[in-house]
Amino acid sequence: MDYYRQQPYCIMTLRMSIDCNGCYQRIRRALLQMEGLESHLIDKKHGRVVVCGAAFSPQDVAIKIRKRTNRRVEILDVSEASPAAPEGGPGHMPS
């Protein structure tokens, strides 16, 4: 039963300077245009961007964001996680 196992699921945290709403929108647009990213979270207050997905190279994502936003990008953390199993699948506890 290895059909739940897919490509490794990566979570990457970036540090960026997000000064205004225009910067926020540029970063958001750049992330939405990229292939392989499933979700993202932009924390304007702390200047952090978290990117999640199954098929992306952290260095390539950082370079693309840097080119599209003209902002300095620093990779803080890259970790692999297993995606949550669908309800009723292995690892699911009935209530």
C-alpha positions as a Python dict, from the first residue, in 0.01 Angstrom:
ca = {
    (1, 'M'): (0, 0, 0),
    (2, 'D'): (250, 254, -115),
    (3, 'Y'): (3, 463, -316),
    (4, 'Y'): (0, 740, -52),
    (5, 'R'): (375, 786, -88),
    (6, 'Q'): (453, 1058, -337),
    (7, 'Q'): (744, 1292, -395),
    (8, 'P'): (895, 1438, -79),
    (9, 'Y'): (692, 1727, 55),
    (10, 'C'): (915, 2028, 127),
    (11, 'I'): (857, 2324, 355),
    (12, 'M'): (1091, 2620, 309),
    (13, 'T'): (1116, 2935, 520),
    (14, 'L'): (1261, 3253, 369),
    (15, 'R'): (1350, 3590, 517),
    (16, 'M'): (1265, 3892, 302),
    (17, 'S'): (1216, 4262, 350),
    (18, 'I'): (842, 4329, 320),
    (19, 'D'): (809, 4704, 374),
    (20, 'C'): (473, 4785, 220),
    (21, 'N'): (163, 4637, 56),
    (22, 'G'): (325, 4673, -286),
    (23, 'C'): (614, 4447, -176),
    (24, 'Y'): (365, 4200, -33),
    (25, 'Q'): (169, 4191, -360),
    (26, 'R'): (486, 4142, -572),
    (27, 'I'): (596, 3848, -357),
    (28, 'R'): (246, 3699, -365),
    (29, 'R'): (221, 3730, -744),
    (30, 'A'): (565, 3573, -791),
    (31, 'L'): (468, 3276, -571),
    (32, 'L'): (132, 3224, -743),
    (33, 'Q'): (300, 3210, -1087),
    (34, 'M'): (543, 2933, -986),
    (35, 'E'): (482, 2568, -1071),
    (36, 'G'): (511, 2299, -804),
    (37, 'L'): (414, 2513, -506),
    (38, 'E'): (101, 2405, -322),
    (39, 'S'): (70, 2680, -63),
    (40, 'H'): (247, 2977, 88),
    (41, 'L'): (225, 3202, 391),
    (42, 'I'): (359, 3558, 394),
    (43, 'D'): (423, 3702, 741),
    (44, 'K'): (458, 4075, 680),
    (45, 'K'): (524, 4162, 1043),
    (46, 'H'): (828, 3934, 1081),
    (47, 'G'): (944, 3943, 717),
    (48, 'R'): (907, 3569, 663),
    (49, 'V'): (772, 3370, 371),
    (50, 'V'): (687, 3000, 410),
    (51, 'V'): (649, 2794, 92),
    (52, 'C'): (512, 2437, 78),
    (53, 'G'): (497, 2191, -208),
    (54, 'A'): (589, 1850, -341),
    (55, 'A'): (803, 1925, -642),
    (56, 'F'): (1030, 2226, -610),
    (57, 'S'): (1396, 2305, -568),
    (58, 'P'): (1452, 2551, -279),
    (59, 'Q'): (1739, 2728, -456),
    (60, 'D'): (1537, 2771, -776),
    (61, 'V'): (1240, 2917, -586),
    (62, 'A'): (1465, 3163, -400),
    (63, 'I'): (1631, 3273, -726),
    (64, 'K'): (1297, 3319, -904),
    (65, 'I'): (1155, 3525, -616),
    (66, 'R'): (1473, 3736, -612),
    (67, 'K'): (1451, 3805, -985),
    (68, 'R'): (1077, 3878, -991),
    (69, 'T'): (1064, 4100, -683),
    (70, 'N'): (1411, 4261, -691),
    (71, 'R'): (1438, 4189, -316),
    (72, 'R'): (1708, 4011, -119),
    (73, 'V'): (1605, 3654, -26),
    (74, 'E'): (1761, 3451, 253),
    (75, 'I'): (1677, 3082, 298),
    (76, 'L'): (1632, 3017, 671),
    (77, 'D'): (1512, 2658, 677),
    (78, 'V'): (1426, 2372, 442),
    (79, 'S'): (1261, 2062, 581),
    (80, 'E'): (1089, 1755, 443),
    (81, 'A'): (757, 1639, 579),
    (82, 'S'): (517, 1367, 482),
    (83, 'P'): (184, 1497, 354),
    (84, 'A'): (-117, 1421, 570),
    (85, 'A'): (-289, 1096, 484),
    (86, 'P'): (-642, 1134, 345),
    (87, 'E'): (-926, 1058, 582),
    (88, 'G'): (-979, 685, 614),
    (89, 'G'): (-626, 611, 491),
    (90, 'P'): (-332, 472, 688),
    (91, 'G'): (-265, 672, 1003),
    (92, 'H'): (-627, 786, 1036),
    (93, 'M'): (-782, 741, 1379),
    (94, 'P'): (-1157, 701, 1378),
    (95, 'S'): (-1344, 919, 1626),
}
